[in-house]
């Protein structure tokens, strides 16, 4: 997508005739909605978890959409829960074999299983409770970055898989792994790579993405990291990094690493897995409402005065206690599944008030992406739903069930790219045709 846009932009820039420029701009506006944005990081461009493609399939039968191909050998057995990233015709993911963590690169091919280009052994892998990989590789130009479940951070050449640099973030910053292993997918922001070792020598750090050298650190919080990815937002001219840690929220000046503000949002086991959602001067955060904290969901007002930042809670709704980074904001309503509350149910929650608009146990916990006006929702049992955002009820358009071939829960997040739906379960990856007819 980036190459197409750059070519069109240069053509327009170098064209001198006003009418020609007008025609080219019209062409650009027609083409852009149909260009598939590469899915270069977990939850896609900007971490928004929104696919911009239109013209997707209108109706899916109970047998599911057409299966274009099935790929196996992404690790072995309970290989992991990593999703996929896609850039310039290459697909990246991670999996495990014999207690070792691997990064995989495949060349996509038209309507047939992709061909493996390379694999890279990124050291040991989490092998106790829910064994396997967690993070999803992040692609940036000719480099791809992977953070293993044991803290091995590596930068690889996209084309060859050759190692450019690497370091263990727990060792280097005196951090300790967490109860179910670190799961964040690293964030690239300009020249910086952001990750959160939760260590004595840095709770959150920015590294030079080209060399791995330290740019800045946020001093220790005295607590470990958690499982969520970061969010970046701008308010009153200040670019702020919102990062969850074991006891709540950190707001950081992304340019300098200065800790601007923190907010306690505790959970008995330090579980903060869902990335913050920013909208119009407010931040939404959520975690499982395990006693004694019973925190669940909260909305915070963010106040910025020069570089003085503070937050104030607007509402708290313990029942909306998401675990799997599966919440999305659409037209003033938060959609997602609870975790502890009623053992998981799908909910609609009003952004402004925190009021639960509805709750429905037709489906359970899970994760989704958004495309062409619908939520594409995969629950942890392997049931797939397309859901129309509706503030009054769970509005299911259609549903079907994935093959039961992989091991472990269905926790890998769905991805849509070039009108194809990618679903991962253990060592299996399924690609479905969801183009409209």
C-alpha positions in Angstrom: 0.0 0.0 0.0 2.7 2.5 1.0 4.6 2.0 -2.3 1.3 2.7 -4.3 0.6 5.8 -2.4 4.1 7.2 -2.8 4.0 6.6 -6.5 0.7 8.4 -6.9 1.8 11.2 -4.6 5.0 11.8 -6.6 3.0 11.7 -9.9 0.6 14.4 -8.5 3.5 16.5 -7.1 5.4 16.5 -10.4 2.3 17.3 -12.5 2.1 21.0 -13.4 -1.3 21.3 -15.0 -4.2 21.9 -12.5 -6.7 19.8 -14.4 -4.3 16.9 -14.6 -3.8 17.2 -10.8 -7.5 17.1 -10.3 -7.9 14.0 -12.4 -5.1 12.3 -10.6 -6.5 13.2 -7.2 -9.9 11.8 -8.2 -8.1 8.6 -9.3 -6.3 8.4 -6.0 -9.5 8.8 -4.0 -11.1 6.0 -6.0 -8.1 3.7 -5.6 -7.3 4.2 -1.9 -10.4 2.5 -0.4 -9.6 -0.6 -2.3 -5.9 -0.8 -1.5 -5.3 -3.3 1.3 -3.3 -1.7 4.1 -0.5 -4.0 5.2 -1.1 -5.4 8.7 2.4 -4.7 10.0 1.7 -5.0 13.8 -0.6 -6.6 16.2 -4.1 -5.2 15.6 -2.9 -3.6 12.3 -2.1 0.0 11.5 -1.8 2.1 14.6 -3.1 -0.8 16.7 -6.6 0.3 15.8 -7.8 -3.3 14.9 -9.7 -1.9 11.9 -9.5 -3.2 8.4 -10.3 -0.4 5.8 -11.3 -2.8 3.0 -14.9 -2.8 1.7 -16.9 -5.1 -0.6 -16.6 -8.1 1.7 -18.9 -11.1 1.6 -22.5 -10.4 2.6 -23.7 -13.8 3.7 -21.8 -16.8 5.2 -23.4 -20.2 5.5 -23.2 -22.4 8.6 -20.3 -24.2 6.9 -18.3 -21.0 6.8 -16.7 -19.1 3.9 -14.6 -20.8 1.2 -11.4 -22.2 2.7 -8.6 -21.1 0.3 -5.9 -23.0 2.1 -4.7 -24.6 5.4 -1.2 -24.2 6.6 0.3 -26.5 9.2 3.7 -26.7 10.8 3.7 -23.4 12.6 5.5 -24.9 15.4 4.3 -28.2 16.8 1.5 -29.2 19.2 0.4 -26.4 21.5 2.6 -24.0 19.5 1.3 -20.7 20.8 -1.2 -17.9 20.4 0.6 -15.4 18.1 -1.4 -13.8 15.4 -0.1 -12.9 12.0 1.4 -9.8 10.4 1.5 -9.2 6.6 3.6 -6.8 4.6 4.7 -6.7 0.9 3.4 -10.2 0.2 5.1 -11.8 3.2 3.3 -13.3 6.3 5.0 -13.5 9.7 4.0 -15.3 12.8 5.6 -17.2 15.7 5.3 -20.7 17.2 7.2 -23.2 19.3 8.9 -26.6 18.8 10.4 -28.7 21.5 10.5 -25.8 24.0 12.1 -23.5 21.5 10.5 -20.3 20.1 10.6 -19.7 16.3 9.8 -16.7 14.1 8.3 -17.8 10.7 8.2 -16.0 7.4 6.1 -17.2 4.5 5.6 -16.0 0.9 1.9 -15.6 0.1 0.7 -17.3 -3.1 -2.6 -16.9 -4.9 -5.2 -19.3 -3.4 -2.7 -21.9 -2.2 -0.7 -22.4 1.0 2.2 -19.9 1.4 5.7 -21.1 0.9 8.1 -20.9 3.9 10.9 -18.4 3.2 12.7 -18.7 6.5 12.5 -19.5 10.2 14.5 -18.2 13.1 15.1 -19.8 16.4 14.6 -17.1 19.1 15.6 -19.2 22.0 13.5 -20.9 24.7 9.7 -20.6 25.0 7.2 -20.5 27.9 6.5 -24.2 28.6 4.3 -24.3 31.7 0.8 -22.9 32.0 -0.5 -22.4 28.4 2.8 -23.1 26.7 3.9 -21.5 23.5 4.5 -18.1 21.9 2.4 -15.1 22.8 3.6 -12.0 20.9 3.0 -11.2 17.2 6.0 -10.1 15.1 6.1 -6.3 14.2 7.3 -5.4 10.7 9.0 -2.1 9.9 10.3 -1.7 6.4 13.1 -4.3 5.8 13.1 -5.4 9.4 10.9 -7.6 11.6 10.9 -7.6 15.4 10.0 -10.4 17.7 9.7 -10.5 21.5 9.7 -14.1 22.8 7.8 -15.2 25.9 11.1 -15.4 27.8 12.1 -11.8 26.9 14.4 -12.4 23.9 14.0 -9.4 21.7 15.4 -9.8 18.2 15.6 -7.7 15.0 15.7 -9.8 11.8 16.1 -9.0 8.1 12.7 -9.4 6.5 14.0 -11.1 3.3 16.6 -13.5 4.9 15.7 -13.9 8.5 19.3 -13.1 9.4 19.7 -11.6 12.9 20.6 -7.9 12.9 20.6 -7.4 16.7 19.1 -8.9 19.8 19.0 -8.6 23.6 17.1 -10.1 26.5 15.0 -7.3 28.1 14.7 -9.1 31.4 18.4 -9.6 31.7 19.4 -6.2 30.5 16.9 -4.2 32.6 16.8 -6.6 35.6 13.1 -7.5 35.1 11.3 -10.8 35.9 8.9 -12.7 33.8 5.3 -12.6 34.8 2.8 -15.4 35.8 1.8 -16.4 32.3 4.8 -14.9 30.4 5.2 -11.5 28.7 2.8 -11.2 25.8 3.2 -7.6 24.4 4.0 -7.1 20.8 6.6 -4.4 20.4 5.7 -0.9 19.2 7.7 1.0 16.6 7.4 4.8 16.8 9.8 6.7 14.4 13.3 5.5 15.3 12.2 4.1 18.6 11.2 0.5 19.6 9.1 0.5 22.8 8.8 -2.4 25.2 8.2 -2.9 28.9 10.6 -5.2 30.8 9.2 -4.0 34.2 12.8 -4.1 35.6 14.8 -2.4 38.3 16.8 -0.6 35.5 13.7 0.3 33.5 10.0 -0.3 33.7 9.4 0.8 30.1 12.3 1.4 27.6 12.8 2.9 24.2 15.5 1.3 22.1 17.0 2.5 18.8 15.2 0.2 16.3 18.2 0.1 14.0 20.8 -0.9 16.6 19.0 -1.9 19.8 20.8 0.7 21.8 19.0 2.4 24.7 17.3 5.8 24.0 15.4 6.3 27.3 14.1 4.4 30.3 11.2 5.0 32.6 12.5 4.4 36.2 11.2 1.3 38.0 7.7 1.3 39.4 8.6 -1.4 41.9 6.2 -3.7 40.1 6.4 -6.0 37.1 5.2 -5.5 33.6 1.9 -6.9 32.4 0.6 -8.4 29.2 -0.8 -5.5 27.1 0.5 -3.7 24.1 1.0 0.1 24.2 -1.2 2.9 22.8 0.1 6.2 21.5 -2.1 9.3 21.4 -1.6 13.1 21.1 -3.4 15.7 23.2 -2.7 19.4 23.4 0.4 18.9 21.3 1.9 16.3 23.6 2.5 12.7 22.3 1.8 10.3 25.1 2.5 6.6 25.4 -0.2 4.7 27.4 1.2 1.5 28.9 -0.3 -1.0 31.3 1.8 -2.5 34.1 0.9 -5.0 36.9 -0.8 -2.4 39.0 -2.4 -0.1 36.4 -1.7 2.6 33.9 1.5 4.6 33.0 1.4 7.7 30.9 4.8 8.6 29.4 6.2 11.3 27.2 7.1 9.2 24.2 9.9 11.6 23.1 11.8 11.8 26.4 10.6 8.9 28.5 9.4 11.1 31.3 6.8 9.5 33.4 3.9 12.0 33.3 1.2 10.3 35.3 0.2 6.9 36.7 -3.2 5.4 37.7 -3.7 2.4 40.0 -6.0 -0.2 38.4 -5.0 -3.3 40.3 -5.9 -6.9 39.8 -5.0 -9.8 42.1 -2.7 -11.5 39.7 -1.4 -8.4 38.0 -3.4 -9.1 34.8 -3.7 -6.0 32.6 -4.0 -7.5 29.1 -6.1 -5.1 27.2 -4.5 -2.0 25.6 -5.9 1.4 26.6 -8.3 3.0 24.1 -8.0 6.7 23.6 -10.9 8.9 22.3 -11.5 12.7 22.6 -9.4 13.3 25.7 -10.4 10.1 27.5 -8.8 6.7 28.1 -10.6 3.4 28.6 -8.9 0.6 30.5 -10.1 -2.8 31.7 -9.0 -5.9 33.5 -10.6 -9.1 35.0 -12.6 -8.1 38.1 -11.1 -10.8 40.4 -11.6 -10.1 44.1 -10.6 -8.3 46.2 -10.0 -5.5 43.6 -13.0 -5.9 41.4 -11.8 -3.2 39.1 -13.0 -4.2 35.7 -13.5 -1.3 33.2 -12.9 2.4 33.8 -13.0 5.5 31.8 -10.5 8.3 32.6 -10.5 12.0 31.7 -7.0 13.0 30.6 -5.9 16.6 31.4 -2.8 18.0 29.7 -1.3 21.4 30.6 2.0 21.8 28.9 3.8 18.7 30.2 1.7 18.4 33.4 -0.6 15.5 32.9 -3.3 14.1 35.2 -6.3 11.7 35.0 -9.6 11.5 36.7 -12.0 8.6 36.7 -15.3 9.2 35.0 -16.9 5.8 35.7 -16.1 2.3 36.7 -18.0 -0.8 35.5 -16.6 -3.9 37.1 -18.7 -6.3 35.0 -17.0 -5.2 31.8 -13.8 -7.0 32.7 -12.1 -7.9 29.4 -9.0 -10.1 29.4 -8.0 -10.8 25.8 -7.5 -7.3 24.3 -10.9 -7.7 22.7 -12.6 -4.3 23.1 -13.4 -1.9 20.3 -15.2 1.5 20.2 -17.8 2.1 17.5 -20.1 5.1 17.4 -20.0 5.8 21.1 -20.4 2.1 22.2 -17.7 -0.2 23.5 -18.1 -3.8 22.3 -16.4 -6.8 23.8 -16.6 -9.9 26.0 -16.3 -10.1 29.8 -14.0 -12.6 31.4 -14.9 -13.3 35.0 -18.4 -11.8 34.9 -20.9 -14.6 34.2 -17.9 -16.6 33.0 -17.8 -14.5 29.8 -20.5 -12.9 27.8 -20.7 -10.4 25.0 -21.5 -6.8 26.0 -22.3 -3.4 24.7 -21.3 -0.6 27.0 -22.0 3.2 26.7 -18.7 5.1 26.4 -19.9 8.2 28.2 -21.6 6.6 31.1 -20.3 3.1 31.5 -23.8 1.8 31.4 -24.2 -1.8 30.3 -26.5 -1.6 27.3 -26.9 -5.3 27.0 -25.2 -8.6 27.9 -25.6 -11.9 26.0 -24.1 -15.3 26.7 -24.8 -16.7 23.2 -21.0 -16.4 22.8 -18.2 -16.3 25.4 -14.8 -14.8 25.7 -12.9 -14.0 22.5 -11.2 -11.5 20.3 -12.1 -9.8 17.0 -11.3 -7.4 14.3 -13.6 -4.9 12.5 -14.1 -4.6 8.7 -16.8 -3.3 6.4 -19.2 -2.4 9.1 -19.0 -5.8 11.0 -17.2 -7.3 13.9 -15.4 -10.6 13.0 -15.4 -12.4 16.4 -13.6 -15.6 17.3 -14.4 -17.0 20.7 -12.0 -19.2 22.6 -14.0 -22.3 21.8 -13.5 -21.9 18.0 -16.9 -20.5 17.2 -16.8 -17.6 14.7 -19.4 -14.9 14.6 -20.0 -11.9 12.4 -21.7 -9.3 14.5 -23.4 -6.0 13.4 -22.6 -3.3 16.0 -25.9 -2.6 17.6 -26.3 -0.7 21.0 -29.5 -2.6 21.8 -28.6 -6.2 21.4 -26.1 -8.9 20.2 -26.9 -8.7 16.5 -25.4 -11.8 14.9 -25.3 -11.8 11.1 -23.9 -15.3 10.7 -21.8 -17.9 12.5 -19.8 -21.0 11.9 -17.2 -23.2 13.6 -13.5 -23.6 12.9 -11.8 -27.0 12.4 -10.8 -28.6 15.7 -7.3 -29.6 14.7 -5.0 -27.4 16.8 -4.2 -27.6 20.5 -5.2 -25.2 23.2 -7.8 -22.4 23.3 -8.5 -20.3 20.2 -6.7 -17.2 21.4 -4.9 -15.9 18.3 -6.6 -12.7 17.0 -8.3 -12.7 13.6 -6.7 -10.7 10.7 -8.3 -9.5 7.5 -6.1 -8.6 4.5 -6.9 -8.4 0.8 -10.4 -9.7 1.5 -9.0 -12.8 3.1 -9.6 -13.9 6.7 -6.7 -15.4 8.6 -7.4 -17.5 11.6 -4.8 -19.3 13.7 -5.2 -22.3 16.1 -2.0 -23.9 17.5 0.2 -25.0 14.6 -2.6 -24.4 12.0 -3.4 -21.3 10.0 -6.6 -21.1 7.9 -7.2 -18.6 5.1 -10.8 -17.9 4.0 -12.1 -16.1 1.0 -14.4 -13.3 2.2 -14.6 -11.2 -0.9 -18.0 -10.1 -1.9 -19.5 -11.5 -5.1 
